[in-house]
Amino acid sequence: MFRLEARTSTPAWFNLALPLLAIGATLVLCSGLIALAGAGVIEAYGVMFSASLGDSYAITETLVRATPMIFTGLAVAVAFRAKFWNIGAEGQLLAGAVASCAVGAIPMPGPLAMLLMALAGAAAGAAVALIPATLRVKFKVDDVVSSLLLNSVIFYALMALIEGPWKDSFSGYPISPPIEDSANFPVLLEGTRLHLGVVAAFLAAPVIWFLIVRTTLGFRIRVIGENPEAARYGGIHVERVLISTALLSGALAGLAGVGEVGGVHFQVMSDISPGYGYSGIVVAMLARLNPLGVMPAALFLAAVMTGAEAMSRATGVPAFLSEVIQGTALLAMLVALLFTAYRIRRVGAAR
Amino acid sequence: MSTPAPLIEMRGISKSFGAVVANEAVDLSVAQGEILGLLGENGAGKTTLMNVLFGAYAPDAGEILVQGRPVTINNSADALAAGIGMVHQHFHLAPRLSVLENLLIGIPGKSGRIDRAGGLARLAEIGRQHGLMLDPGLPVSALSIGEQQRLEIVKALFRGARLLILDEPTAVLAPTEVDGLFSALRSMAAQGLGIIFISHKLNEVRALTHRCVVLRHGRVTGRVDAPASTTSSEMARLMCGHEIVPPAKGPSSPGAAVLTLDAISTSRHSGMALADVSLFVRAGEILGIAGVSGNGQRALAEVISGVLAPDAGRMTIAGKAVSRFSPREVQALGLGRIPEDRMTTGLVTNLPLADSMVLPRIGTAAFSRNGLLRPDSIRAFAEAQIKAYDIRCPGPMTRAGALSGGNLQKALLARELAFDPKVLIVSQPTRGLDIGAARFIHEKFLDMRARGCGIVVIGEDLEELLMLCDRIAVMYEGRIVGTLDSADATIARLGLMMTGVEGHS
């Protein structure tokens, strides 16, 4: 018989071991579904691996996929550190995409356009995140519910825009007009989609890590998340820090939208994000809310997404498996987090 | 064997956490009708031992016998089945449910239905037997701390406990409530129940228990067969391994007032509000605030700490008027604060100890510059304080929650005293601490007093106040009913004033 016993301390290597354990458990659990779909498990995972990490082009595709999830993962990690439950990265991403697309459509020199697109997208994401944060601070509205429901509001507002006033008159499809060619993010590697935003994402992660670990704002974010009462007595303006956190979180999620517009799609459509905002939650949890851990976690999910399509073509296993893997990975990580607080002990059978 | 087997016997219990030995070869037994005192300093292994008995931890070695039969206790359900009930320091109650509903949680009813009538009858019977009366319909959130504790005891009896473990039950009680608890415990023992009473307070142990076991560093270091006729200092020596001498208090030579409250009144407060409170503390003196808890002490501490802005009245710190009542403002004027509840308003248990130690001053040049932390200074500060105050922990990066209460209190003291406060506001400074740690805290206060700090001590332990303070003000229903010089104050006189009778010296 086994039992859980409270731990007095958590070894440092758990930070690495737990996500790996969760990923391992996820792949084992999902292999049952692959078998049920009538494909060879090893073969399916093999195709997934080679299509996502097997050659240099596949790797660039995975990096491009990982980019928005690094931004949304950082957004969620920052927010969750302060216990601001931002489930609204999806909506903030869409708002960022819309704002940057609108700016990018204005003719101006390329570098200036890109800078303004980033600023506008970040500001739009921050503005959206400000809504649940303000509701929570002023009226004690539950931020999980408000930030989550706001995603639908933004999504349908976006639909209304591109079906209506913002519809691309040239193509006639429900998509926005494209941004200026000069505003397209430069491609770093000829023949791939590896764009400037990818580099920005991989730079953002260490910057956010530094902010959380080495600045007074980061200190305050950590403290209000763990014990707002002690923070208040210690002279920290809890509400002010919470609002700052929300703005930062929303801006990061907005940047995810900027990257998709400037580097991948060059316009806004209804399916510009296949749920990158929600994936950000999985990424942040796998990373244990560590901004540096967000990078490998986002790469894992990106590899699953890119790989799943190829696997589907090669073996007939539905590509939806990618979403099952994401969900399973989140649950597996939540279970694995149990081991930071408890250890398993084997005890003799009860009487 | 001619004598009946003891109710509970623990033989050779050992338990380690990593390299830390919490219990080593501990033998302990409780007979029917016996009240056993379990004594020891914080970290001596009392709680671990009781958690082994109650099934929260599996022992590394040793066995547990119930009336002579070996049993395996893997969880609290096993413990209850073996007739062992435990009243923890932190209660395990559902605040929104009623007394009766809390009692019936987990009790299988008849054919899937909850047996409310049966529960009511048992509740009334237990209440009558031991003087543990409770209103079955009240929600737990409406009960006082003492009543919640009573409910925990009744819960254990309701589930058929024949051995009751109480972990520092008096730490949360007012003096009058302690008497009620003791008579209930004596009544239970008279009916053949065994009781294990864990406490730091030696006079209580001497008054209540039939026999004592003393733990130190996880081992049994003493057994006292006649606690009533053993002196407190002898017991203290068994616990600490050396004599405990009360700290010497020099004569007071108060200077100018460093904290004044002038006609302070508050409205809205979850506890008792303040009504026209005026008081002052001078440099180099200790002012005690006595009173039954819930008479406005919390509001007073919150106003002085800058967390609660009063509706009327003025406050000055070191001669300067407090205008905005923010924690940052009062701290900048020279106020230090040792809160009543270390875990909720003092420390951040899930973060490294160093973070808690710099928390109130993180924005100052000592620990940050231009918004960037100075990790080396933070670490050096924490390490220096850990050394200076002998805070027992693996290092400044240890999770604060992993430290014992005494060490946490030392950490809070270190963090406030390191910046030479002009005024110190302290609530229940030694609640839950063992003699050694309490002695250390007292010494530090007297040391600060000698260096010209004005100290306000809010407390319920009158003996402690009389020993520490130069003057003692008594609070009743949000007002100060009088202030006595310690020389004129007696426990009887203070006790009378605590019921609202005015007194002057």
Interface residues (C-beta under 8 A of the other chain):
Chain A: M1 R3 E5 A6 T8 S9 V213 R214 T215 T216 L217 G218 F219 R220 R222 V223 E226 N227 E229 A230 A231 R232 Y233 G234 G235 I236 R345 V347 G348 A349 A350 R351
Chain B: F17 G18 V20 A56 Y57 A58 V71 T72 N74 N75 D78 S305 V307 S326 P327 R328 Q331 R337 P339 T344 T345 G346 L347 V348 T349 N350 L351 D355 S356 L359 P360 I362 G363 S368 G371 L372 L373 P375 T398 R399 A402
